[in-house]
Amino acid sequence: MTDNILWDAIENRRSIYAIDDKISQSTQDIKQLVDFAVMHVPSAFNNQTTRTVLLVGAEHHKLWDMTKEILRKIVPADKFVETEEKIDICFRAGYGTVLFFIDESVNQEWQAKFPSYAENFPVWAHHSSGMHQFAVWTMLEELGLGATLQHYNPLIDQVVQEEWKLDKNWRLIAQMPFGRPVAAAGPKEFVPIEKRSLLFE
Ligand SMILES: Cc1cc2nc3c(=O)[nH]c(=O)nc-3n(C[C@H](O)[C@H](O)[C@H](O)COP(=O)(O)O)c2cc1C
């Protein structure tokens, strides 16, 4: 029953912090993967609120250098050594980063169209964003790549918007640095499945 590529990819998708940039795929392969997820992952009313930016090479380095500079100003100096090392080894050392955004102008459009659902649209946009993140993460795993999910927003929102001249309605939701895995993920604990998933028949 579990001899299935999709099941394997879902199970094997892990947070992989030890990555480098020596991947065998091309940037176009990764762009195609991200585009595929953006096209096919669902959204409420098919309103397509998710936006992504793929950064590779020098642009990817720029993101993590800017993040470090912002953190340097707020993290105590003795702790910053650790912060810098984590960013360098776990994120910057990778091949690229996928940035996930929600286009809030789309939420506003749909709130105006369906006022009775007004409160739901921002929540649904986050649901859809999470699905996109999961799809990209799992597809990267299926290619043999490792990734993690990071949240340096809102600290980095402004520099990201300015550096890549992004639409001001795009709200940054998550950052996914990825690359060639150089160490496996650690063990993972599971709450007993019976406590989490019920069946009535
Ligand atoms: C909504 C969400 C937010 C997360 N935020 C972070 C984060 O900010 N930094 C991080 O290193 N991992 C983050 N993670 C990764 C989780 O810690 C990780 O997925 C979880 O511990 C299970 O481990 P696994 O990914 O190896 O299966 C996040 C995961 C989810 C689903």
The ligand as an SDF file (V2000), in Angstrom:
LIG
                    3D

 31 33  0  0  0  0  0  0  0  0999 V2000
    3.8100   26.1260    9.8520 C   0  0  0  0  0  0  0  0  0  0  0  0
    5.2260   25.7110   10.1160 C   0  0  0  0  0  0  0  0  0  0  0  0
    6.1310   26.6280   10.5750 C   0  0  0  0  0  0  0  0  0  0  0  0
    7.4860   26.2720   10.7470 C   0  0  0  0  0  0  0  0  0  0  0  0
    8.4100   27.2230   11.0700 N   0  0  0  0  0  0  0  0  0  0  0  0
    9.6990   26.8890   11.1470 C   0  0  0  0  0  0  0  0  0  0  0  0
   10.6880   27.8900   11.3670 C   0  0  0  0  0  0  0  0  0  0  0  0
   10.3950   29.0810   11.4570 O   0  0  0  0  0  0  0  0  0  0  0  0
   11.9990   27.4820   11.4460 N   0  0  0  0  0  0  0  0  0  0  0  0
   12.3590   26.1770   11.3170 C   0  0  0  0  0  0  0  0  0  0  0  0
   13.5540   25.8690   11.3780 O   0  0  0  0  0  0  0  0  0  0  0  0
   11.4310   25.2010   11.0880 N   0  0  0  0  0  0  0  0  0  0  0  0
   10.1290   25.5400   10.9960 C   0  0  0  0  0  0  0  0  0  0  0  0
    9.1800   24.5790   10.7330 N   0  0  0  0  0  0  0  0  0  0  0  0
    9.6110   23.1540   10.6000 C   0  0  0  0  0  0  0  0  0  0  0  0
    9.1060   22.2850   11.7250 C   0  0  0  0  0  0  0  0  0  0  0  0
    9.7950   22.5750   12.9140 O   0  0  0  0  0  0  0  0  0  0  0  0
    9.2970   20.8370   11.2920 C   0  0  0  0  0  0  0  0  0  0  0  0
    8.5940   20.6260   10.0930 O   0  0  0  0  0  0  0  0  0  0  0  0
    8.7880   19.8620   12.3390 C   0  0  0  0  0  0  0  0  0  0  0  0
    9.5770   19.9070   13.5120 O   0  0  0  0  0  0  0  0  0  0  0  0
    8.7730   18.4300   11.8260 C   0  0  0  0  0  0  0  0  0  0  0  0
   10.0510   18.0410   11.3640 O   0  0  0  0  0  0  0  0  0  0  0  0
   10.2930   17.5980    9.8610 P   0  0  0  0  0  0  0  0  0  0  0  0
   10.0880   18.8140    8.9830 O   0  0  0  0  0  0  0  0  0  0  0  0
   11.7090   17.0940    9.8200 O   0  0  0  0  0  0  0  0  0  0  0  0
    9.2910   16.5270    9.5220 O   0  0  0  0  0  0  0  0  0  0  0  0
    7.8730   24.9290   10.5400 C   0  0  0  0  0  0  0  0  0  0  0  0
    6.9280   23.9940   10.1000 C   0  0  0  0  0  0  0  0  0  0  0  0
    5.6270   24.3800    9.8720 C   0  0  0  0  0  0  0  0  0  0  0  0
    4.6590   23.3690    9.3380 C   0  0  0  0  0  0  0  0  0  0  0  0
  1  2  1  0
  2  3  1  0
  2 30  2  0
  3  4  2  0
  4  5  1  0
  4 28  1  0
  5  6  2  0
  6  7  1  0
  6 13  1  0
  7  8  2  0
  7  9  1  0
  9 10  1  0
 10 11  2  0
 10 12  1  0
 12 13  2  0
 13 14  1  0
 14 15  1  0
 14 28  1  0
 15 16  1  0
 16 17  1  0
 16 18  1  0
 18 19  1  0
 18 20  1  0
 20 21  1  0
 20 22  1  0
 22 23  1  0
 23 24  1  0
 24 25  2  0
 24 26  1  0
 24 27  1  0
 28 29  2  0
 29 30  1  0
 30 31  1  0
M  END
$$$$
